[in-house]
Amino acid sequence: MGRRRRRKLPTEPVVVDVTDLAHDGRGVGRIDGKAVFVHGALPGERVSARLIDRTRKFDEAICQEVLQASDERVEPGCPWFNDCGGCALQHLEPKAQQRWKHKRLVDNLVRIGEVEPAVWDEPIADEPWQYRRRARLSARNVPAKGRVLVGFREPQGRFVADVGHCPVLHPDFSHRLASLSELLGTLSVAAAVPQIEVASGDNGSAMVIRNLDPLTDADEAELKAWSDRESVAVYLQPKGPDTVHRLHPEAHQLEYRLEKYDLTLQFHPQHFIQVNARVNAKLVDRAIELLALDGSERVLDLFCGLGNFSLPLAKKAGQVTGIEGAAALIEAARDNAELNGIDNVEFDVADLTEDVTGRAWYRAGFDAVLIDPPRSGALEILPLVAGCGARRVVYVSCNPATLARDAGILVREHGFKLVSAGIADMFPHTAHVESIALFER
């Protein structure tokens, strides 16, 4: 299949009346009946916009001037908001962002799942800046600019945004983009580094450099010197994920605390952890509160990761079983249980899309279940959840559409009722909707 031919774009700006927000946070309007998606525009606004792409079915544009503003519009907190695709909603007041995310959850549950909870929970939210403790940043050597660009991609996704700093990144990286750019520019492989993954714990930070070409001894010396100067550990990834290794320093361990439960959780820079530390702590609290444990229950934690929910649950329940498909995460979860002296939790590796009903841990039965699945949802494991005997299920979701689909199935096919649901603003200023729901038999 050949490449899509780029359509010639008009140089004159277009005027758009914006009527809605799309699922990705862009304003939606129409020009001569054809849909146009406008980055940086809000419902109720009239804007002047520059077209950046055209397809047969819709156009894409970036807001250049607001001719008639929404009451909910605020000045973006980042001077590069219009040029960077890392955020979609900085121009929308934070409480209004939460209302929009709540509306998306409501719309999905009603339209896709055909269910509605008895109670809508208050949003879980916190400070909306410098929250992002994990991110995958793009890198690109641009000789015309005389440097390597490091950051998120532009709204249309083709190029790396040229920004000075990033106010949503963790403080360890928000003002280090220029330093990273300078660092990569000194390397012989500057043109062969497409991305950097950054990760921050409560005790320090690390980054994983994807290097498509081998480093020279001089490159390694440069990276080690930068690591010492900036107190950031440097890892390399020459090929697939299993080739990631630490370059410097010799010993380094990231960790974060869940103070309320006196827990320390250690993780590798490439391990999945919830991006927003403060919202994650509140999400853990909400999940445990919804499960209403009395200390005697057997709890099943599916897609348990490195123990983010399992270990706090173990402090409140009789016995916890955590199941996860990734062996490296289960190893980390076991290490975290040992580190924290928790002995009423067991972890096992299992592909949850396969039949696990014969496993000893499943046959023992459970009183409660917590699931925190990937974006694709939990469709395949709903019969497992329904068949384990649990009276109460808490579902943490990163995709309201798959939560809605699964909620409809739990209610109509497995005899549960949707008791409550609400959003967690895990990614402020983006269109990402995290949510949490409680089901009871």
C-alpha positions, 0 to 999 in steps of 0.5 A: 500500500502506497503512502497517503498523498499529502493534500495541499492546504490553504494558507489562509486561516479558517473560522470555526464554530466549535460545538463539542470536544472529541475523545482526544480533547480537540474541539469539534466544528464543521466547515461547509458540513465537513468535520474539523478537529481543532487543537486548542479550541473549546465548545461554544467558541469561535476560533480562527484556525490553521489547517494542518491536515486534510482527509476525505472525511475530516480536516485537522487544525490548530487554533491561532486566535480565539474570536469568541471565548468560552467562560471555562477557558484559561491561559495555558500554563505552558508557552508551547501548548499550541505546538506540543501534543503532550497535552490537549486541555491546558486551555480548559480550567482544571475543574472543567477538565474533570467535569468533561472526563466525568461526562465521558465516563457517563456517556460511555456507561450509558451508551455502550454499557447501557448501565448507570451506577446508583452513586456517582463518586466525587472525582479523585484529583490533585495538583495538576502540574509536575505530576508525570513521573513516567514518560516516553519522550521522542528525540530527533537530531535536527541539523537545521536547528543545530541540535537534538530536539527532546520532548513530546511530538507536535499535535499532528504527531510527525515531528518532535515539538521544539520546547524549552521545558515541560511543566507536566513532567516530574520536577526531575525532568521538567527543566532538564529537556535542554540538558538532555538535548545538549547531552544527546548532541555530544554523542556520536550516535545523536542521529540514532536515538529516537526516544528516551524513557524517563522515570522518577521515584520518591528517591531519585530518577532514571532514564532509558536511552534507546540507542539504535547504534553502538556507543563509543567509549567517549559516548559512554564517558559523556553519559556517565559524567552527565549522570554524576552531574545531574544525579540521574541514573542512565540505562541503555536499550540497544535492541528489544526491551530485554536488552535494557541495562544500566550504564551508570551508576553501578547500583541504583534502585527506584522506589515510591512510598504509600505512606498511609500503609507504611509501604515502600515499592521498588521498581525498574525504570521500565516497569508499569507504575501509575503515572501520577503519584498523588492521585495513585495514593488516593486511588488506592485509598478509594479502592480499599474503601469501596471493598469495605474489608473487615480483615478476614476476606480473601481478595484476588487482585488481577493485573496486579503489576508490582503490588501497587494495590495488592500490598495495601490490600494485604494490610487490610484483608486476611489473604491476597492473591495477585495475578499478572502476565508479566513475570518481571512484574511478579518477581518485583511484587514478590520482592516488594512483599518481602521488603515490607515484611508482608506474608499474607499475599501470594503472587503468580504468573498467569495468562488471564486469557487462558483457562486458569480455573484449575489453578489452586489459587482460583479453586480456593475462592474469593470474597472480593476482586480488584481488577486493573486491566490494560486499555483493552479491558477485562472481557476475557476474564469476566467469567473468572471474576463472576465464577470465583464467588466474590460478592464485591468487585472494584474495577480500575479502568484506563479506558471508559469505553472498555469499562462500559462494555465490561460493566454491561456484561457484568450486570446483564450476564453475571448478576452484578449491579453497578453500585458506584463509579467516578473518575480519577484525574490521573493525567491532568491537561490530557484527554486520558480518562482513568476511572474506578467502579464498584460492582456488587452481586 
